[in-house]
Amino acid sequence: MIQPLGVCELCGREGVETTKHHLTPKEKGGTFLPTADLCIPCHKHIHHLYTNEQIMENELTSVHSLQSDTQIRSFIRWIRKQPPGAIPKSRKSRNVRQRR
C-alpha cells in the first residue's frame, strides 16, 4: 500500500511516496513484525536483488543491515541523486530469476 509523501527510511530521500516493507518477509513469519517505510525504488530494488529466502539467510532484516549490504549501498548512493518523483525502471537480477 502506497503511503502519502514522506521520507524513505533506507535512502533518506524526502518527499517520496513510500510503501511498507516487512523487514522479515511475511511468508517467513514477519506479518506482525516491524516494517519500514521505503520509497518505491528502494523497495523494488531489495526484492529485485534478493529472494525472501536470501533476505533471511543474509540477515537483511533491519534497515541498518540493508544499508550495510554492498549491493544495496551502491544503489542508495545512486538513488539519493535522483529527484523524489523518479521511479527508475529495474528488473530482477539473474540471481532472483533463477531461484523462482
C-alpha positions, 0 to 999 in steps of 0.5 A, spaced: 500 500 500 502 506 497 503 511 503 502 519 502 509 523 501 514 522 506 521 520 507 524 513 505 527 510 511 533 506 507 535 512 502 533 518 506 530 521 500 524 526 502 518 527 499 517 520 496 511 516 496 513 510 500 510 503 501 511 498 507 516 493 507 516 487 512 523 487 514 522 479 515 518 477 509 511 475 511 511 468 508 517 467 513 513 469 519 514 477 519 506 479 518 506 482 525 513 484 525 516 491 524 516 494 517 519 500 514 517 505 510 521 505 503 520 509 497 518 505 491 525 504 488 528 502 494 523 497 495 523 494 488 530 494 488 531 489 495 526 484 492 529 485 485 536 483 488 534 478 493 529 472 494 525 472 501 529 466 502 536 470 501 533 476 505 533 471 511 539 467 510 543 474 509 540 477 515 537 483 511 532 484 516 533 491 519 534 497 515 541 498 518 543 491 515 540 493 508 544 499 508 550 495 510 549 490 504 554 492 498 549 491 493 544 495 496 549 501 498 551 502 491 544 503 489 542 508 495 548 512 493 545 512 486 538 513 488 539 519 493 541 523 486 535 522 483 529 527 484 523 524 489 518 523 483 523 518 479 521 511 479 527 508 475 525 502 471 529 495 474 528 488 473 530 482 477 537 480 477 539 473 474 540 471 481 532 472 483 530 469 476 533 463 477 531 461 484 523 462 482 
